[in-house]
Amino acid sequence: MKLRLAAPQYVIDIDPLAGVLGYVRAHNGDIRIGAMTRHRDLLESPLLNELLAIFTDAERVIADPVVRNRGTIGGALCQADPSEDLSAVCAAVDAKLVIKGVSGERVIGMDEFHRGPYETAVGPAEMLVEIRVPVPPRAGSAYEKVDRRVGDWAVAAAGAAVVLAPDGTIANARVALAAVGGEIVSPVRLKGREPSPETFADAAAEAAAACDPVTDQRGSKEYKRHVAGVLTERALARAATRAREHEEEG
């Protein structure tokens, strides 16, 4: 509405649902987050800080205290802004989104949920109600962002999630980018490789080549592509370090 992309005849206040849809809890190997969980609660969640630190990383650089005290994860995801941080976070950790409507409930991935700038799979008689994030063993995640000033939209940002195999090699890795065009999830291929600086440098080059930024007031497309690669490398390295820490703790 602020961007004049929608002009609904009626606006319904769903804030009274915050008590029902505002939570962060563990359930059968997943972390489940209510769609009306506020940014502040994500930032302060011990469960997320321990098991899904990518959320803590991102929330530290999202907007300002006023927005963090009132804004919600569901609102951020449904806005679907190309520079939005939590879309990249959820894509990196392979989150599943629960959409409920008059005809029932469905669970979809971020690739299906996000249909383009400011467009999602949520229908006119539906509502995003929950985000479900798997937490496999020996897993770590991290988020890196460059912006022009504190709380601003990203010049570029990268989220990464790494799962290590019992032998220490990479069992699975996902990278998601924000503010640099192209698909949210970057097509990095790291399975079976050592979690080494060389591996992450290769992934960074792959992510940078796959993105499609545009030149604007935040920087040239060449600069943004370079930053996307640097942030991918940093996020993967931090995610792998956290995965090793979780392995040692386990």
Secondary structure by P-SEA (a helix, b strand, c coil): cccccccccccccccccccccccccccccbbbbcccccaaaaaaccccccccaaaaaaaaacccccccccccaaaaaaaccccccaaaaaaaabbbbbbbcccbbbbbcccccccccccccccccccccbbbbbbccccccccccccccccccccbbbbbbbbbcccccccbbbbbbcccccccccccccccccccaaaaaaaaaaaaaabbbbbcccccaaaaaaaaaaaaaaaaaaaaaaaaaaaaac
